[in-house]
Amino acid sequence: MLRIYPETPDDTPEVEYLFDLAFAPGRQALSSYRLRDGVPPVAELCLVARGEEGALAGAIRYWPVLIGAAQALLLGPVAVHPTRQGEGVGRLLIRESLERAEALGWTRVLLVGDAPYYKRFGFEQLRGLKLPPPTNPERILGKELIAGAFDNISGDVSALKLD
């Protein structure tokens, strides 16, 4: 049985190790990390999944961004420990965090990822957004947490520091 918890500072070293394991230590060079530089994540949406024995099974983080002047969430990274892959850990983290984001009043979420995987969560390819290079525009996906949240939303995506 998995339990989902908000990430705490005590979790951070383990979570960072998991992200390095999943994406390689050079992951901070990815273009989406330019939107995270110097910006704290949305703490209420940074979650960890732990098994009954307490071992870290997976983790997910979200970051506030602006699309033009509209606020949005940037999902990622999300990672599952190699020993727990195929058990639905990632699916559980994504669904739980999206429900929490909606409950907190967020209206739109974007990510850079594989459309076939994220389609099952309601993500679709977005057009008209520009993320830091070299982001492949085919991999920019979004999900509306309320209908119409991406209507007339386009432009540069930039970091957002919440107060």
Wavefront OBJ file of the C-alpha trace (Angstrom):
o trace
v 0.000 0.000 0.000
v 1.319 3.414 -0.965
v 0.852 6.559 1.046
v 1.060 10.044 -0.416
v 2.558 12.850 1.665
v 3.521 16.462 1.056
v 7.272 16.657 0.502
v 9.139 17.987 3.536
v 12.706 19.317 3.806
v 13.677 15.926 5.273
v 12.547 14.289 2.006
v 14.530 16.606 -0.258
v 17.847 14.695 -0.412
v 16.043 11.444 -1.253
v 13.814 13.154 -3.807
v 16.773 14.870 -5.480
v 18.572 11.509 -5.653
v 15.479 9.921 -7.230
v 15.245 12.694 -9.838
v 18.951 12.254 -10.646
v 18.433 8.509 -10.913
v 15.468 8.939 -13.251
v 16.768 11.814 -15.391
v 20.565 11.752 -14.896
v 22.526 14.259 -12.859
v 22.588 16.719 -15.790
v 18.810 17.181 -15.627
v 19.172 20.797 -14.471
v 20.489 21.616 -17.957
v 17.052 20.861 -19.451
v 15.270 23.929 -20.785
v 12.314 23.573 -18.390
v 14.713 24.113 -15.478
v 15.159 27.744 -16.616
v 11.580 28.230 -15.385
v 12.519 26.822 -11.967
v 15.744 28.757 -11.324
v 15.418 30.789 -8.147
v 11.717 30.047 -7.801
v 10.374 27.866 -4.991
v 8.014 25.084 -6.038
v 4.354 25.113 -5.044
v 4.856 23.295 -1.733
v 1.259 22.060 -1.414
v 1.639 20.166 -4.700
v 5.085 18.651 -4.150
v 4.267 15.108 -3.095
v 6.107 11.915 -2.249
v 4.811 8.360 -2.381
v 6.151 5.904 0.166
v 5.534 2.219 0.613
v 4.490 0.651 3.903
v 8.147 0.185 4.831
v 8.746 3.922 4.310
v 10.929 3.640 1.219
v 10.510 6.389 -1.366
v 8.521 5.061 -4.326
v 8.033 8.283 -6.268
v 7.870 12.058 -6.191
v 6.295 14.937 -8.090
v 6.809 18.699 -8.048
v 5.027 21.722 -9.519
v 6.264 25.244 -10.234
v 4.353 28.485 -10.791
v 4.755 30.041 -14.239
v 3.257 32.776 -16.350
v 1.991 32.316 -19.886
v 1.964 35.906 -21.014
v 0.100 37.386 -18.038
v -1.842 34.221 -17.098
v -0.773 32.076 -14.156
v -0.280 28.342 -14.648
v 1.431 25.376 -13.084
v 4.416 23.618 -14.611
v 4.243 19.915 -13.753
v 7.545 18.226 -13.277
v 9.648 16.562 -12.572
v 7.788 13.387 -11.707
v 9.746 10.198 -11.114
v 9.205 6.664 -9.890
v 11.929 4.571 -8.283
v 13.094 1.831 -10.702
v 12.059 -0.884 -8.244
v 8.462 0.452 -8.221
v 7.918 1.083 -11.927
v 4.857 -0.515 -13.457
v 2.917 -0.352 -10.171
v 0.956 2.814 -10.931
v 2.987 5.089 -8.649
v 3.355 7.809 -11.282
v -0.330 7.614 -12.160
v -1.274 7.945 -8.490
v 1.016 10.955 -7.951
v -0.219 12.748 -11.069
v -3.909 12.192 -10.346
v -3.624 13.113 -6.673
v -1.604 16.246 -7.398
v -3.973 17.401 -10.153
v -6.927 17.007 -7.791
v -5.075 19.041 -5.155
v -4.175 21.717 -7.724
v -7.802 22.079 -8.738
v -8.896 22.248 -5.088
v -6.342 25.032 -4.519
v -7.886 27.063 -7.344
v -5.335 26.527 -10.099
v -6.956 26.505 -13.528
v -4.296 25.289 -15.954
v -1.272 22.974 -15.965
v 1.430 22.580 -18.561
v 4.393 20.272 -18.946
v 7.053 19.202 -21.383
v 6.620 15.496 -22.001
v 5.413 12.564 -24.056
v 1.873 13.050 -25.338
v 1.027 9.315 -25.457
v 1.771 8.949 -21.722
v 0.142 12.162 -20.488
v -2.950 11.916 -22.698
v -4.484 9.481 -20.186
v -4.548 12.356 -17.656
v -6.251 14.744 -20.074
v -3.168 16.555 -21.368
v -3.182 17.736 -24.968
v -0.623 19.428 -27.162
v -0.616 23.205 -26.799
v 0.144 25.609 -29.609
v 1.249 29.196 -29.343
v 3.428 28.825 -26.242
v 7.131 29.527 -26.194
v 9.305 27.929 -23.513
v 13.046 28.494 -23.084
v 15.044 26.874 -25.899
v 15.666 24.215 -26.904
v 12.131 23.039 -26.097
v 10.485 20.901 -28.763
v 7.067 22.550 -29.330
v 5.545 19.115 -30.027
v 6.207 18.179 -26.385
v 4.436 21.177 -24.806
v 1.267 19.760 -23.282
v -1.490 21.273 -21.205
v -4.507 20.349 -19.155
v -7.406 22.604 -18.236
v -8.556 22.191 -14.653
v -11.588 24.281 -15.524
v -13.135 24.371 -18.999
v -11.715 27.071 -21.231
v -8.654 27.764 -19.065
v -6.343 27.798 -22.102
v -8.699 29.789 -24.344
v -6.850 32.804 -25.754
v -3.726 31.935 -23.738
v -0.475 32.154 -25.680
v 2.958 33.693 -25.588
v 6.172 33.315 -23.667
v 6.231 31.081 -20.616
v 8.235 32.609 -17.785
v 8.993 31.931 -14.136
v 6.631 33.292 -11.492
v 7.547 34.019 -7.895
v 4.514 33.693 -5.667
v 4.290 35.873 -2.568
l 1 2 3 4 5 6 7 8 9 10 11 12 13 14 15 16 17 18 19 20 21 22 23 24 25 26 27 28 29 30 31 32 33 34 35 36 37 38 39 40 41 42 43 44 45 46 47 48 49 50 51 52 53 54 55 56 57 58 59 60 61 62 63 64 65 66 67 68 69 70 71 72 73 74 75 76 77 78 79 80 81 82 83 84 85 86 87 88 89 90 91 92 93 94 95 96 97 98 99 100 101 102 103 104 105 106 107 108 109 110 111 112 113 114 115 116 117 118 119 120 121 122 123 124 125 126 127 128 129 130 131 132 133 134 135 136 137 138 139 140 141 142 143 144 145 146 147 148 149 150 151 152 153 154 155 156 157 158 159 160 161 162 163
